[in-house]
Amino acid sequence: MPSTSKSSVAKAFTADADTLGEQPQERYLIPLSVILVIAFVIRMLAAFFSRGYAFSDDHFDVITIAQGWLDGLPLWLNEPMPPRHSMLYVLLHYGLFYVMEALGIFSPEVKMTVVRVIHGLYSLLIVYFGYKLTERLSNKANARLVGLMLALVWFMPFMSVRNLVEMVCIPPYMAAFYLLLRQDQATQKRLMPYFWAGALFALSFTFRYHTVLLGAGAGLVILYRQQWKEAITLLVGFLVAATLIQGTIDIIFFDYPFHSIVAYFLYNTEHAYGYSTGPVYRFALTVLGFLVPPVSAFLVMGYFRTARLAPALFWGGLIFFVAHSLFPNKQERFILPMLPLVMILGVIGWQSFVQTSGFWHKRRKLLAASWGFFWVLNILAAVGLAFTYTKKSRVAPLVYLSEKQNMDAVVLEFGNHSVKTPPLFYLNRISADYDLYMIDDDMVWEEYLNGKKPLPEEFVMIYTLNGDKSTATLDSAIQTTPYKPDYVVVVGTDEMEERMARLNSVFPNLKLEHTITPSLYDKVLHFLNPRVHKDERVQIYEVVQK
């Protein structure tokens, strides 16, 4: 295949990224360094001000596990099957927390700020490789637009500082595609870049198993070109790196190499319909919604014009999208790894179309308005999310109580709503939900329950109460342990008179000590959809002993 930079196909993709279709002089383009500074600033704002966590996985399957290991709790390790999440990612956090505690840093909020800063810095690689890939495939003007999109599209800064493997897996696979593209365009062909590209695909895979589909798409393109040596080298690079990382982890902690992969496949086959499901077109709507219409429609159309220009990226992304669309379990964050490819190829394909479209040449104001709406909405949302305290009603009460000394137990009361799993990491001491502690299906607390190991002096027991549990059940649970509640956390403001009467039947002397108001983000969600998003104002009561 001729070099892409010299091919007739590539010449069609030299359209400027300017929304009006005009070609600015190159000296007026924003350089990559400035784009990276913009991306850095918005991510650091999110790192320092966007506290809390976004989803259950980014806290309970990363932070809770890593801190648990540091506290000597065998989370995941005593289960009959390996976890369905990245052990490598958790091990990296375990190492980070170990170093921080060795330096005398124990505060959960300080730890999480450091974690968010590191993730924010790491995510700059997405902006960098997005820019470089676009520049090689088209021109600096398109690269500028892609770089700014990856820096500022509303969800990118916010998601980039969260503990989401769907975001963490992106830089390695983008670097892999960049190596392949650079080698494809090189005059002197070498095999080693294919090996390292395979290794980078493997690194991405060990964070998020589904990204193997992106590497598979690239491999199929190489096979289609009958580049047998290159395909084999790519596969060897993948297998070597995957074995060294995932294979070694599974040998140490579980039964055999890639045991985690087998367990993941078996679990998802059995529980395909056990989580959020939806129609086959759900992820198509997710892409259109996340990238903000009508520009999102422009990008999707542009993406499908780049199959010949960037076949590895195109087919890798398409295979990833189709596989996720066909699988029943459809959580929106699953599609996040593909969105940078939609931006890169979408911009290139769309801008080339605009250059030759009589329709859009006659409607430049409409095109400019579409992009103007896109940028205003995205920048406002990106800045707003950078200052958003997510899950504040669950995190902030525990942060407040972490400052209390000589605390034995806490009751979390949820009214008639379902019990929300508390992020006990923020209590800054070993603690356990009473129900999970007593059942102990995962044998995490086995040594403590059978008396082989005493509970730490600062241990805190957590009791929960809602409409599904009677006060008699709560009182019975409290009487079975020496851990008596010192505080009651009341979540929400519905039916307060009835709820307080129930609590007073167990705790006659409650003294209101502190109130936590919802974040602005939570208030907006409650205003827009009060049935789904409750007003989770939190009141913390001290249990006064008389």
KOLNUDREN-89179 format. One record per residue (C-alpha): z, y, x. Coordinates in steps of 0.5 Angstrom, whole numbers, plus 500, padded with zeros to 3 digits. Example, Ala and Ser with C-alpha at 12.3 -4.5 7.8 and 13.67 -1.06 7.14 Angstrom:
<recs>
516491525
514498527
</recs>
This chain:
<recs>
500500500
498507503
504512505
506515498
506522501
499521502
497518496
493521490
499519486
504523490
499529490
500529482
508530483
508536487
510540481
515545482
522544478
521552475
522551468
516556467
512551471
511557476
511555484
516560487
516561495
520556499
524561502
527563495
529556494
537554494
538550500
541543500
547546503
549551498
548546493
553541496
558547496
557548489
558541488
564541492
567547489
567544482
569537484
575540487
577544481
577538477
581534483
586539483
587541475
584535471
590531471
591524467
586519467
579518463
579510460
584504461
580501467
580507471
588507471
591500469
586496473
586500479
592505480
597500477
595494481
595498487
602501486
604494484
602490490
606496494
612495490
612487491
609485484
604480484
599483479
593479478
594474484
598469480
593469474
589462473
583466474
581472479
580479475
574481472
575488476
573490484
579487488
575491494
576498490
584496489
585494496
582501498
587504494
593499496
591501503
591509501
598508498
601504503
599510508
602515504
608512503
609511510
608518511
614520506
609521500
612518494
610523488
605520483
602526482
601528489
598521490
593522484
591529487
589526494
585520490
581525486
580529492
577523496
573521490
570528489
568528497
565521496
561523490
558529494
553523497
550522490
548530490
546529497
542522496
539525490
536531493
533527499
530522495
527527490
524531496
521525499
518523493
516530491
518537493
524541495
523545488
524538484
529536489
533543488
533542481
536534481
541537486
544542481
543537476
547532480
552537482
553540475
551536469
557536465
560529466
558529473
564533476
569530471
567523472
566523480
574524481
576519476
577512479
571509475
567503479
561506475
561512479
564509486
558504486
553510486
552512493
551506496
545504492
542511492
543510500
540503500
534506496
533512501
533507506
527503503
523509501
524512508
521506511
516505506
513512508
514511515
508510520
512505524
515499520
521496522
525490519
532493520
532498515
531493510
537489512
542495512
539497505
541490503
548491505
548497502
546494495
552489497
557494497
555497491
555490488
562489490
565495486
561494480
557487479
552489475
549494480
546487483
540489478
538495481
537491488
534486484
529491482
527493489
527486491
522484486
517490488
517488495
516481493
510484489
507487495
507480498
512483504
515477505
519478511
522485508
524481502
528476506
531481510
533485504
536479501
540477508
543483509
545483501
548476502
551477509
555484507
557480500
560474503
564478508
567483503
567479496
567472499
572473504
577477499
576471494
577466500
584469501
586471494
583465490
580458491
573459494
567464496
565468490
570465485
571472482
563472480
564466477
570468473
567474471
560471468
564466465
569471462
563475459
560469456
566467452
568474450
561478449
563480443
570481444
569489446
565495443
559492441
553496438
545495437
540494442
538502442
545504443
545506451
538509449
542514445
547514450
542517455
539522450
546524449
549525456
543528459
543533453
537534448
532536448
532536456
534529456
528527452
524531457
527526463
526520459
519521458
518523466
522517468
516513465
511517468
514515475
512507476
507508481
510513485
517510486
516503483
523500487
527506483
523505477
524498476
531497479
533502473
529499468
532492469
539495469
538499463
534493459
540488461
545492459
542494452
541486451
548484452
553485446
558489450
556496450
561501453
558508454
561508461
557502463
550506463
553511468
550508474
543509472
543516470
542519477
536515477
534518470
535525473
531524479
525520476
525524470
525531473
519529478
515526472
517531467
515537472
508534474
507533466
508540465
504542470
498539467
500540459
496545455
502545450
507547455
503552458
502556451
510555450
513557456
519561452
520555448
521551455
525556458
530556452
530549452
533549460
537555458
541551453
541545458
544549463
549554459
552548455
553543462
556549466
561551460
563543459
563542467
568548468
572546462
573539463
575541471
581544467
582538462
589534462
586527459
591523456
596528457
601525451
601519455
602521462
606528462
612525459
613520464
612525470
617529466
622523466
620521473
625527475
631524472
636520476
640514474
635512468
636505465
631505459
626509455
624508448
617510446
616511439
609512436
610512428
605508424
600508430
598503434
602502441
599505447
600502453
604507458
602509465
608507468
606509475
608516473
615514472
615513480
619507480
619500478
619499471
616494465
615494458
620490455
615485451
611484457
617483461
620477457
613474455
610474462
604471461
602473468
608471472
609477475
616478473
618470474
622471480
626476477
627472470
629466473
634470478
631468484
630476486
634482483
631487480
631494484
637499483
632504480
628499475
627502468
626498462
621501457
622499449
616501444
617502437
612503431
611501424
609494426
616493429
623494425
629498428
633491428
628488432
628494437
636494437
636486438
631487444
636492447
642488446
639482450
639486457
643491461
638496460
640501455
636507453
637514456
631517453
627517446
619519447
616521440
609521440
605525435
608529429
606525423
612523418
617526422
623526417
622518416
621517423
627521425
631517420
629510423
631513430
637515428
639509425
639506432
641512436
645517432
646522437
639525439
638531443
631534443
630536451
623537452
617538448
610537451
604540447
597537447
592540452
586544450
581538450
586534446
586540441
579541441
578533439
583533434
580540431
573536431
576529428
583529426
582522423
580519430
584524435
591525433
595531434
599528440
605533441
610529444
618530444
623528449
630526446
636525450
640519448
647522448
653517448
659519445
</recs>
